[in-house]
């Protein structure tokens, strides 16, 4: 999930002429901009006080919008300028504006208006037929319903050029949550067919706001809304989240995904991000929401998440790697590995090294010192140094400013009797970028496990451990607590490995053309080079291959490139996908179905399972997936 403010500011590229003739006749703060919406033809009418546009040239006004007239009056007797136009049809690939029968959105609804902040009204009123509802970022201050119309007015709490507007055939459900310092109004804006989810969403939002208010400090807004989106997104906005209708009913949305969006009310909204000096908020939110909930549920789930972050970073092409401080926004999955996973691991190591109490107190201090302001990584470092009393300059410098990750190896280990006990000798090596590391070592003995830590800088170093009991094995970082590249033997191939490849060849079966036309664009939004061929032709070289077709056809195709039988998952379910790695180190994603016409619909959510090695689906049942087991890790050596 993404906090949208950076996407908004980075994508506009709009230049306005400044200067204005005349002056406002009244306090502009009492004026109101009105946006009226007619869902019949998706027509929008935007009414602005003329003082805003008079004498200021509008450049790059949305192409679907045109100035209709300069007439009429606003509520406080100002002459109004009216703009009208039909919103473009929803396009999932681009656009800040769109509408269909399921809803309409205007991201940066007024960003095209001349930049005259001293004259700009601070209220926005939305008008719709009674069948629809509208909302905006900002604070809801008035709401009126008649038999025919709905009207809501919002106080602009941020910059007016960042106001986002959402309209749709929504039914509003609400409740409130009582906090020690305030009462927070919670709302869902869902279509009628989604109302079965409203109560669960309201309860979950209440739970997360209560939790993070306790952990950090008072919730920074007066309300929070969950809005059903007609496009495949998950955006955190000030005081709300905009969630795709495609995934609104998925159980995982009420867990880590919704928690992530709520926590952005503190990290990103309550404390804004100094993007020029790096986006810290996505990693911190991921760690304190997604990861913390996994850890609450099961320590093994938390370990799996850390391993997943490291796996994603380990398979990141060198051309896409970057220092963490350069991360600004997740434009695609490759950026996410750095800005989300790598950043979250930095916070994990801080907590691991400083302790739980110091970690929690540091985050509280960071919030109290920076709420309502803009902050960067330096402010985070200062909070952690103040609480811990430690100089963390070297820690932050290496993890934020160095590119790449260290690669560790356990090059040898032996055990010998030493008096009444035993001595374990081990050689730890580091290749690639040189980092100063605090590495966990686990030694299994006949009497139980012993945990050690070693400080380790570069190249190779020998370590000795004196033990009273006979050791059985030694493992380096067995729980994946160190930010490092995983080595062969620790990694299972996943869908991500295929989608991340620079060159991809899609092999499409005779009857699967239609399914491929629908599925491939969903999967390969960021593919740098995709070549599509029919089954049976000679294959060009590529980093990855995707085979799509009927069950027997794909199984036969696989047999021409892999020795041994296909994995059992190749015939499980009615539709399935799995990943393997061939002898040339190329990844293969096999997608097959008993009925090829079912592939696109039944695997439409495949891009949400990129961390899986295989996915299967039965008709009418949600997909299920898993990862191939990893055995005989080279980071563990038997001492028996």
C-alpha positions as CSV (number, residue, x, y, z in Angstrom):
1,X,0.0,0.0,0.0
2,X,1.2,3.5,-0.8
3,X,0.9,6.9,0.8
4,X,0.0,9.0,-2.1
5,X,1.3,12.5,-1.4
6,X,4.6,11.9,-3.3
7,X,2.9,10.4,-6.3
8,X,0.7,13.5,-6.5
9,X,3.5,16.0,-6.2
10,X,5.8,14.2,-8.5
11,X,3.4,13.6,-11.4
12,X,1.8,17.1,-12.0
13,X,4.5,18.9,-13.9
14,X,2.1,21.9,-14.3
15,X,3.3,25.5,-14.6
16,X,0.9,28.4,-14.0
17,X,1.2,32.1,-14.9
18,X,1.1,34.2,-11.8
19,X,-0.3,37.7,-11.2
20,X,-3.9,38.7,-10.7
21,X,-6.0,41.7,-11.6
22,X,-8.1,43.2,-8.9
23,X,-8.4,41.8,-5.4
24,X,-10.8,39.7,-3.4
25,X,-14.0,41.5,-2.1
26,X,-14.2,39.3,1.0
27,X,-12.1,37.0,3.1
28,X,-11.3,34.1,0.7
29,X,-11.4,31.7,3.6
30,X,-15.2,32.1,3.8
31,X,-15.6,31.3,0.1
32,X,-16.4,27.8,-1.2
33,X,-15.4,25.9,-4.3
34,X,-18.2,23.7,-5.5
35,X,-17.9,20.4,-7.5
36,X,-21.2,19.0,-8.7
37,X,-21.4,15.5,-10.2
38,X,-24.0,14.0,-12.5
39,X,-23.4,10.2,-12.6
40,X,-25.7,9.7,-15.7
41,X,-23.0,11.0,-18.0
42,X,-20.2,11.4,-15.5
43,X,-20.4,15.2,-15.9
44,X,-18.6,17.4,-13.5
45,X,-19.3,21.1,-12.9
46,X,-16.6,23.0,-11.0
47,X,-17.5,26.5,-9.7
48,X,-14.7,28.8,-8.7
49,X,-14.9,32.4,-7.4
50,X,-13.7,34.5,-10.4
51,X,-11.1,36.3,-8.3
52,X,-9.0,33.1,-8.5
53,X,-8.9,33.0,-12.3
54,X,-9.3,36.6,-13.2
55,X,-6.0,37.8,-14.8
56,X,-4.2,34.5,-14.2
57,X,-3.7,32.2,-17.1
58,X,-4.5,28.6,-16.6
59,X,-2.0,26.2,-18.2
60,X,-2.5,22.5,-18.7
61,X,-6.1,22.4,-17.5
62,X,-7.3,18.8,-17.8
63,X,-8.2,18.1,-21.4
64,X,-11.7,16.9,-20.6
65,X,-12.6,20.1,-18.8
66,X,-13.5,23.5,-20.3
67,X,-14.5,26.9,-19.1
68,X,-18.3,27.3,-19.7
69,X,-19.1,30.7,-18.3
70,X,-18.3,33.6,-16.0
71,X,-21.6,34.4,-14.4
72,X,-23.8,33.8,-11.3
73,X,-22.7,34.4,-7.7
74,X,-21.2,32.4,-5.0
75,X,-22.6,32.2,-1.4
76,X,-20.9,35.5,-0.5
77,X,-21.7,37.4,-3.7
78,X,-18.5,36.8,-5.6
79,X,-18.8,36.4,-9.4
80,X,-18.2,32.7,-10.2
81,X,-16.3,31.0,-13.0
82,X,-17.8,27.7,-14.1
83,X,-15.9,24.8,-15.7
84,X,-17.6,21.6,-17.0
85,X,-16.7,18.4,-18.6
86,X,-17.3,14.6,-18.6
87,X,-14.7,12.7,-16.6
88,X,-12.8,10.2,-18.8
89,X,-13.5,6.6,-18.5
90,X,-11.6,4.7,-15.8
91,X,-8.1,3.7,-17.1
92,X,-6.2,1.5,-14.7
93,X,-2.9,2.4,-16.3
94,X,-2.8,6.1,-16.0
95,X,-4.7,9.3,-15.1
96,X,-5.7,11.3,-12.1
97,X,-9.3,11.5,-13.2
98,X,-11.8,8.8,-14.1
99,X,-15.3,7.6,-13.7
100,X,-17.6,4.6,-14.4
101,X,-20.8,3.3,-12.9
102,X,-18.9,2.1,-9.8
103,X,-17.4,5.4,-8.8
104,X,-15.4,8.5,-9.8
105,X,-12.2,10.0,-8.7
106,X,-10.4,13.3,-9.1
107,X,-6.9,13.1,-7.6
108,X,-5.5,16.6,-7.2
109,X,-8.9,17.9,-8.2
110,X,-7.9,21.6,-8.2
111,X,-4.2,21.3,-9.0
112,X,-4.8,23.0,-12.4
113,X,-6.1,26.1,-10.8
114,X,-3.6,29.1,-10.8
115,X,-1.3,29.1,-7.8
116,X,-2.7,32.0,-5.8
117,X,-2.9,30.6,-2.3
118,X,-3.7,34.0,-0.7
119,X,-6.9,34.1,-2.6
120,X,-7.9,30.5,-2.7
121,X,-11.0,29.5,-0.7
122,X,-10.4,26.9,2.0
123,X,-13.7,25.1,1.7
124,X,-14.9,22.6,-0.9
125,X,-18.6,21.5,-1.4
126,X,-19.5,18.4,-3.2
127,X,-23.0,18.0,-4.7
128,X,-24.5,14.7,-6.1
129,X,-27.9,13.1,-6.7
130,X,-29.2,11.4,-3.6
131,X,-28.2,8.0,-5.1
132,X,-24.5,9.0,-4.7
133,X,-22.2,10.4,-2.1
134,X,-19.1,12.4,-2.3
135,X,-16.1,13.0,0.0
136,X,-12.8,14.7,-0.1
137,X,-9.6,14.9,1.8
138,X,-10.0,17.5,4.6
139,X,-12.4,17.8,7.5
140,X,-16.1,17.2,6.9
141,X,-17.9,20.2,8.5
142,X,-21.4,20.0,7.0
143,X,-23.6,17.4,5.4
144,X,-27.2,17.9,4.0
145,X,-29.6,15.5,2.3
146,X,-32.8,16.2,0.6
147,X,-35.1,13.8,-1.4
148,X,-33.2,14.5,-4.5
149,X,-29.6,15.7,-3.6
150,X,-26.7,15.1,-1.3
151,X,-24.3,17.9,-0.3
152,X,-21.1,17.7,1.8
153,X,-18.7,20.5,2.7
154,X,-15.1,20.0,3.7
155,X,-12.6,22.3,5.3
156,X,-9.3,22.1,3.5
157,X,-6.7,21.0,6.2
158,X,-3.7,20.7,3.9
159,X,-2.7,22.6,0.7
160,X,-5.7,23.1,-1.6
161,X,-3.8,21.9,-4.6
162,X,-3.6,18.4,-3.0
163,X,-7.4,18.0,-2.5
164,X,-8.6,14.6,-3.7
165,X,-12.3,14.0,-4.5
166,X,-14.2,10.7,-4.6
167,X,-17.8,10.2,-5.7
168,X,-19.9,7.1,-6.2
169,X,-23.0,5.1,-5.6
170,X,-22.0,4.8,-2.0
171,X,-23.9,4.0,1.2
172,X,-22.3,5.5,4.3
173,X,-22.0,3.6,7.5
174,X,-20.4,5.1,10.5
175,X,-19.4,4.6,14.1
176,X,-17.0,6.4,16.5
177,X,-14.0,5.4,18.6
178,X,-13.4,7.0,22.0
179,X,-9.8,7.9,22.7
180,X,-8.4,9.5,25.8
181,X,-8.0,12.8,24.1
182,X,-10.8,12.8,21.5
183,X,-13.6,11.0,19.7
184,X,-12.8,9.9,16.1
185,X,-15.6,9.6,13.5
186,X,-15.2,6.5,11.4
187,X,-17.0,5.9,8.0
188,X,-17.2,3.5,5.2
189,X,-18.2,4.6,1.7
190,X,-19.1,1.3,0.1
191,X,-21.5,0.3,-2.7
192,X,-24.6,-1.6,-1.7
193,X,-23.1,-5.0,-2.6
194,X,-20.2,-4.2,-0.3
195,X,-22.2,-3.3,2.8
196,X,-21.6,-6.8,4.3
197,X,-18.0,-5.7,4.9
198,X,-18.8,-2.3,6.5
199,X,-19.0,-3.4,10.1
200,X,-15.8,-5.4,10.0
201,X,-13.9,-2.5,8.5
202,X,-15.2,0.0,11.0
203,X,-14.3,-2.3,13.9
204,X,-10.9,-3.0,12.5
205,X,-10.1,0.7,11.9
206,X,-11.2,1.5,15.5
207,X,-8.9,-1.2,16.8
208,X,-5.9,0.1,14.8
209,X,-6.5,3.7,15.7
210,X,-6.7,2.8,19.4
211,X,-3.5,0.7,19.1
212,X,-1.4,3.2,17.4
213,X,-2.7,6.1,19.6
214,X,-1.5,4.1,22.6
215,X,1.9,3.2,21.0
216,X,2.7,6.6,19.5
217,X,0.4,9.5,20.6
218,X,-3.0,11.0,19.8
219,X,-4.5,10.3,16.4
220,X,-3.9,13.4,14.3
221,X,-7.3,13.7,12.4
222,X,-10.9,14.0,13.4
223,X,-12.1,11.1,11.3
224,X,-11.1,8.2,9.1
225,X,-12.9,6.9,6.0
226,X,-12.5,3.7,4.0
227,X,-13.6,4.3,0.4
228,X,-14.4,1.7,-2.3
229,X,-12.3,2.3,-5.4
230,X,-13.2,1.4,-9.0
231,X,-9.5,1.0,-9.8
232,X,-6.9,-1.6,-8.6
233,X,-5.2,0.6,-5.9
234,X,-4.5,0.7,-2.2
235,X,-3.8,4.4,-1.3
236,X,-3.4,6.0,2.1
237,X,-4.6,9.6,2.1
238,X,-5.0,12.1,4.9
239,X,-7.7,10.7,7.1
240,X,-8.8,8.0,4.7
241,X,-7.8,5.0,2.5
242,X,-8.9,4.3,-1.1
243,X,-9.2,0.5,-1.6
244,X,-9.9,-1.4,-4.8
245,X,-13.3,-3.0,-5.0
246,X,-11.5,-6.1,-6.4
247,X,-9.8,-6.8,-3.0
248,X,-12.1,-5.1,-0.5
249,X,-13.6,-8.4,0.5
250,X,-10.3,-10.3,0.8
251,X,-9.7,-11.3,4.4
252,X,-6.1,-10.1,4.4
253,X,-7.4,-6.5,3.8
254,X,-8.7,-6.3,7.3
255,X,-5.4,-7.3,8.7
256,X,-2.0,-5.9,7.8
257,X,-3.2,-4.0,4.7
258,X,-5.7,-1.9,6.6
259,X,-3.4,-1.5,9.6
260,X,-0.8,-0.2,7.2
261,X,-3.2,2.4,5.8
262,X,-4.3,3.5,9.2
263,X,-0.7,3.9,10.5
264,X,0.0,6.2,7.6
265,X,-2.1,8.7,9.5
266,X,0.9,9.1,11.8
267,X,3.7,8.3,9.4
268,X,3.2,10.3,6.2
269,X,0.2,12.4,7.2
270,X,0.8,13.4,10.8
271,X,4.6,13.6,10.2
272,X,5.1,14.5,6.6
273,X,8.0,13.1,4.5
274,X,10.9,15.2,3.3
275,X,11.1,13.3,0.0
276,X,14.2,15.0,-1.2
277,X,16.1,13.4,1.7
278,X,14.4,10.0,1.4
279,X,11.1,8.3,2.2
280,X,11.4,6.7,5.6
281,X,7.6,6.3,6.1
282,X,6.9,3.3,4.0
283,X,9.5,1.2,5.8
284,X,8.5,2.3,9.2
285,X,4.8,1.8,8.5
286,X,5.6,-1.7,7.1
287,X,7.5,-2.6,10.1
288,X,5.2,-1.2,12.7
289,X,2.0,-2.4,11.0
290,X,2.5,-5.4,8.6
291,X,5.4,-6.9,10.5
292,X,4.1,-6.2,14.0
293,X,0.8,-8.0,13.3
294,X,2.6,-11.0,11.8
295,X,4.8,-11.1,15.0
296,X,1.7,-10.9,17.2
297,X,0.2,-13.8,15.4
298,X,3.2,-16.1,15.1
299,X,7.0,-15.7,15.5
300,X,7.4,-18.0,12.5
301,X,5.2,-15.7,10.4
302,X,7.5,-12.8,11.3
303,X,10.6,-14.8,10.5
304,X,9.0,-15.6,7.1
305,X,8.4,-11.9,6.4
306,X,12.0,-11.0,7.2
307,X,13.1,-13.8,4.9
308,X,10.8,-12.5,2.2
309,X,12.2,-9.0,2.4
310,X,15.8,-10.4,2.1
311,X,14.8,-12.7,-0.8
312,X,13.3,-9.8,-2.7
313,X,16.4,-7.7,-2.2
314,X,18.7,-10.6,-3.1
315,X,17.0,-11.1,-6.5
316,X,17.0,-7.3,-7.2
317,X,19.0,-6.6,-10.4
318,X,22.1,-4.5,-9.8
319,X,20.7,-1.8,-12.2
320,X,17.7,-1.4,-9.9
321,X,19.5,-1.3,-6.6
322,X,20.0,2.1,-4.9
323,X,20.9,3.5,-1.6
324,X,17.9,3.6,0.8
325,X,18.2,7.4,1.2
326,X,17.4,7.8,-2.5
327,X,14.1,6.0,-2.3
328,X,11.2,8.4,-2.7
329,X,8.1,6.4,-3.9
330,X,7.3,2.9,-5.0
331,X,6.8,3.4,-8.7
332,X,7.0,-0.4,-9.2
333,X,7.9,-3.6,-7.3
334,X,11.6,-3.1,-7.7
335,X,11.4,0.1,-5.8
336,X,9.3,-1.5,-3.2
337,X,12.1,-4.0,-2.3
338,X,14.3,-1.1,-1.2
339,X,11.8,1.4,0.1
340,X,9.7,-1.1,2.0
341,X,11.7,-4.3,2.8
342,X,15.2,-2.8,3.1
343,X,13.8,0.1,5.2
344,X,11.8,-2.2,7.4
345,X,14.9,-4.4,8.0
346,X,16.8,-1.2,9.1
347,X,14.2,-0.6,11.8
348,X,14.3,-4.3,12.7
349,X,18.0,-4.2,13.3
350,X,17.6,-1.0,15.4
351,X,15.1,-2.8,17.6
352,X,17.2,-6.0,17.7
353,X,20.3,-4.0,18.7
354,X,18.9,-1.4,21.0
355,X,16.1,-3.4,22.7
356,X,12.3,-3.3,22.6
357,X,11.9,-0.6,25.2
358,X,14.4,1.9,23.6
359,X,12.8,1.2,20.2
360,X,9.3,2.0,21.4
361,X,10.4,5.1,23.3
362,X,12.4,6.4,20.3
363,X,9.3,6.2,18.0
364,X,7.2,8.1,20.6
365,X,9.9,10.7,20.8
366,X,10.1,11.0,17.0
367,X,6.3,11.5,16.8
368,X,6.2,14.1,19.6
369,X,9.1,16.1,18.2
370,X,7.9,16.1,14.6
371,X,4.1,15.8,14.4
372,X,2.6,18.5,12.2
373,X,6.0,19.0,10.6
374,X,8.2,17.5,7.9
375,X,10.9,15.0,8.9
376,X,13.7,13.0,7.3
377,X,16.0,10.2,8.3
378,X,18.2,12.6,10.3
379,X,15.2,13.3,12.6
380,X,14.8,9.6,13.1
381,X,18.4,9.1,13.9
382,X,18.3,11.9,16.4
383,X,15.3,10.4,18.2
384,X,17.0,7.0,18.5
385,X,20.3,8.5,19.6
386,X,18.7,10.6,22.3
387,X,16.8,7.7,23.8
388,X,19.6,5.1,23.5
389,X,22.4,7.4,24.4
390,X,24.4,5.9,21.6
391,X,26.1,7.5,18.5
392,X,24.3,5.8,15.6
393,X,26.0,7.9,12.9
394,X,27.9,4.9,11.4
395,X,24.9,2.6,11.5
396,X,22.6,5.1,9.6
397,X,25.4,6.1,7.2
398,X,26.1,2.5,6.0
399,X,22.5,1.4,5.7
400,X,21.1,4.6,4.2
401,X,24.0,5.7,1.9
402,X,25.8,2.6,0.8
403,X,24.5,0.8,-2.2
404,X,24.2,-3.0,-2.2
405,X,24.2,-5.5,0.6
406,X,26.8,-7.8,2.2
407,X,26.9,-11.4,1.3
408,X,27.9,-13.7,4.2
409,X,29.2,-17.2,4.1
410,X,30.1,-19.8,6.7
411,X,33.3,-21.1,5.1
412,X,34.2,-23.8,7.7
413,X,33.5,-25.0,11.2
414,X,35.0,-27.6,13.4
415,X,34.8,-28.8,17.0
416,X,37.4,-30.1,19.4
417,X,37.5,-31.2,23.0
418,X,38.9,-28.5,25.4
419,X,39.3,-29.6,29.0
420,X,35.9,-30.4,30.4
421,X,34.1,-28.8,27.4
422,X,34.4,-28.1,23.7
423,X,35.7,-25.3,21.4
424,X,33.9,-24.5,18.2
425,X,35.9,-22.8,15.6
426,X,34.2,-21.1,12.6
427,X,35.2,-18.9,9.7
428,X,32.8,-16.2,8.6
429,X,33.4,-14.3,5.4
430,X,31.9,-11.3,3.8
431,X,31.9,-10.5,0.1
432,X,30.6,-7.7,-2.0
433,X,30.0,-4.4,-0.2
434,X,31.8,-4.1,3.1
435,X,29.6,-3.5,6.1
436,X,30.0,-3.5,9.9
437,X,27.7,-6.2,11.2
438,X,26.4,-7.7,14.4
439,X,25.7,-11.3,13.4
440,X,23.7,-13.7,15.4
441,X,25.2,-17.2,15.7
442,X,23.1,-20.2,16.9
443,X,24.9,-23.3,18.2
444,X,22.8,-26.4,18.8
445,X,24.1,-28.6,21.6
446,X,23.0,-31.8,23.2
447,X,21.5,-29.8,26.0
448,X,19.8,-27.1,23.9
449,X,20.4,-24.0,21.8
450,X,23.0,-21.3,22.6
451,X,22.7,-17.9,21.0
452,X,25.8,-15.8,20.4
453,X,26.6,-12.5,18.6
454,X,29.8,-11.6,16.8
455,X,30.9,-8.2,15.6
456,X,32.2,-8.5,12.1
457,X,33.5,-6.0,9.6
458,X,34.9,-7.2,6.3
459,X,36.6,-10.1,4.4
460,X,37.2,-13.2,6.6
461,X,37.5,-13.7,10.3
462,X,37.9,-16.7,12.6
463,X,35.8,-17.0,15.7
464,X,36.0,-19.4,18.7
465,X,33.2,-20.4,21.0
466,X,33.9,-22.3,24.3
467,X,31.0,-24.5,25.4
468,X,30.3,-26.8,28.3
469,X,28.1,-29.2,26.2
470,X,28.8,-31.1,23.0
471,X,27.8,-29.0,20.0
472,X,25.7,-30.5,17.2
473,X,25.6,-27.7,14.6
474,X,26.3,-24.0,14.0
475,X,24.2,-21.6,12.1
476,X,24.7,-18.0,10.9
477,X,21.8,-15.7,11.2
478,X,19.3,-18.5,11.1
479,X,16.3,-16.2,11.8
480,X,17.2,-13.7,9.1
481,X,17.8,-10.8,11.5
482,X,20.6,-9.2,9.4
483,X,20.1,-7.1,6.3
484,X,22.1,-9.2,3.8
485,X,21.9,-11.0,0.5
486,X,20.7,-14.5,0.8
487,X,22.9,-17.2,-0.9
488,X,22.0,-20.1,-3.1
489,X,20.4,-22.7,-0.9
490,X,18.5,-20.1,1.1
491,X,16.3,-19.0,-1.8
492,X,13.3,-20.7,-3.5
493,X,12.2,-19.4,-6.9
494,X,9.1,-17.3,-6.8
495,X,6.7,-15.5,-9.2
496,X,8.6,-12.3,-8.4
497,X,11.8,-13.7,-10.0
498,X,10.0,-14.0,-13.3
499,X,8.2,-10.7,-13.2
500,X,11.4,-8.9,-12.3
501,X,13.4,-10.3,-15.2
502,X,14.7,-7.8,-17.7
503,X,13.9,-10.0,-20.8
504,X,10.8,-12.2,-20.8
505,X,9.5,-14.6,-23.4
506,X,5.8,-15.6,-23.2
507,X,5.0,-18.9,-24.9
508,X,1.3,-19.1,-25.6
509,X,-0.7,-22.2,-26.4
510,X,-3.0,-22.5,-29.4
511,X,-6.2,-21.9,-27.5
512,X,-4.8,-19.6,-24.8
513,X,-4.4,-16.4,-26.9
514,X,-7.4,-14.7,-25.3
515,X,-6.4,-15.6,-21.8
516,X,-2.9,-14.4,-22.5
517,X,-4.2,-11.1,-23.9
518,X,-6.0,-10.5,-20.5
519,X,-3.5,-11.9,-18.1
520,X,-0.1,-10.7,-19.4
521,X,-0.8,-7.0,-19.2
522,X,-1.9,-7.4,-15.6
523,X,1.3,-9.3,-14.6
524,X,3.9,-7.5,-16.7
525,X,3.1,-3.8,-16.1
526,X,6.8,-3.0,-15.7
527,X,8.4,-5.5,-18.0
528,X,11.3,-3.9,-19.8
529,X,11.3,-6.3,-22.7
530,X,8.5,-8.9,-23.5
531,X,8.5,-11.1,-26.5
532,X,5.5,-13.3,-27.2
533,X,5.7,-16.5,-29.3
534,X,3.5,-19.4,-30.1
535,X,4.1,-22.8,-28.6
536,X,6.3,-24.9,-30.9
537,X,8.7,-22.3,-32.2
538,X,12.4,-22.1,-31.4
539,X,12.8,-20.0,-28.2
540,X,15.2,-17.0,-28.1
541,X,17.4,-16.6,-25.0
542,X,15.8,-14.7,-22.1
543,X,16.1,-14.2,-18.4
544,X,12.6,-15.7,-17.8
545,X,9.9,-17.5,-19.6
546,X,6.1,-17.7,-19.1
547,X,4.2,-20.6,-20.6
548,X,0.5,-20.3,-20.8
549,X,-1.9,-23.0,-22.0
550,X,-3.9,-26.2,-21.4
551,X,-2.8,-28.6,-18.7
552,X,-1.3,-31.3,-21.0
553,X,0.1,-28.8,-23.4
554,X,2.1,-27.0,-20.7
555,X,3.2,-30.2,-19.1
556,X,4.6,-31.4,-22.4
557,X,6.3,-28.0,-23.0
558,X,8.0,-28.3,-19.6
559,X,9.3,-31.7,-20.4
560,X,11.3,-30.3,-23.3
561,X,13.3,-28.0,-20.9
562,X,13.4,-29.8,-17.6
563,X,14.5,-33.3,-16.5
564,X,12.3,-35.3,-14.2
565,X,8.6,-35.1,-13.6
566,X,6.7,-31.9,-13.1
567,X,5.9,-31.0,-9.5
568,X,2.6,-32.4,-8.2
569,X,1.1,-28.9,-8.2
570,X,1.1,-29.1,-12.0
571,X,-2.2,-30.9,-11.9
572,X,-3.7,-29.6,-8.7
573,X,-6.8,-27.5,-8.9
574,X,-8.6,-26.4,-12.1
575,X,-6.1,-23.6,-12.7
576,X,-2.5,-23.4,-11.4
577,X,0.8,-21.6,-11.8
578,X,4.3,-22.5,-10.6
579,X,7.9,-21.4,-10.9
580,X,11.0,-23.4,-11.6
581,X,14.6,-22.6,-12.5
582,X,16.3,-24.3,-15.4
583,X,19.9,-25.4,-16.0
584,X,20.7,-22.1,-17.6
585,X,19.6,-20.2,-14.5
586,X,16.5,-18.9,-16.3
587,X,13.2,-18.7,-14.4
588,X,10.0,-20.3,-15.8
589,X,6.5,-19.5,-14.8
590,X,4.1,-22.2,-15.9
591,X,0.4,-21.3,-16.1
592,X,-2.1,-24.0,-17.0
593,X,-5.7,-24.9,-16.7
594,X,-8.1,-27.6,-17.5
595,X,-10.1,-25.0,-19.4
596,X,-7.9,-22.2,-20.8
597,X,-10.8,-19.8,-20.9
598,X,-10.7,-19.8,-17.1
599,X,-7.1,-18.7,-16.8
600,X,-7.5,-14.9,-16.9
601,X,-10.4,-14.7,-14.5
602,X,-9.2,-17.4,-12.0
603,X,-5.7,-16.0,-11.8
604,X,-6.5,-12.3,-12.0
605,X,-5.0,-12.0,-8.5
606,X,-1.7,-13.7,-9.4
607,X,0.2,-10.4,-9.1
608,X,-0.8,-10.4,-5.4
609,X,1.1,-13.7,-4.9
610,X,4.5,-12.7,-6.3
611,X,6.3,-14.1,-3.2
612,X,4.9,-17.6,-3.8
613,X,6.5,-20.4,-5.7
614,X,3.1,-21.9,-6.7
615,X,-0.6,-21.0,-6.7
616,X,-3.6,-23.2,-7.4
617,X,-7.3,-22.5,-7.5
618,X,-10.5,-24.5,-7.5
619,X,-13.7,-23.0,-9.0
620,X,-15.3,-20.5,-6.6
621,X,-12.5,-20.7,-4.1
622,X,-9.8,-18.2,-3.4
623,X,-6.3,-19.0,-4.7
624,X,-3.9,-20.8,-2.3
625,X,-0.2,-20.8,-2.7
626,X,3.1,-21.7,-1.1
627,X,6.9,-21.7,-1.5
628,X,9.1,-24.6,-2.4
629,X,10.9,-25.9,0.8
630,X,14.6,-24.9,1.2
631,X,16.8,-27.5,2.7
632,X,20.5,-27.9,3.5
633,X,21.2,-24.2,4.0
634,X,24.9,-23.4,3.4
635,X,24.6,-21.1,6.4
636,X,24.4,-24.1,8.7
637,X,27.1,-26.7,9.3
638,X,26.7,-30.0,11.2
639,X,29.3,-30.6,13.9
640,X,28.4,-34.2,14.6
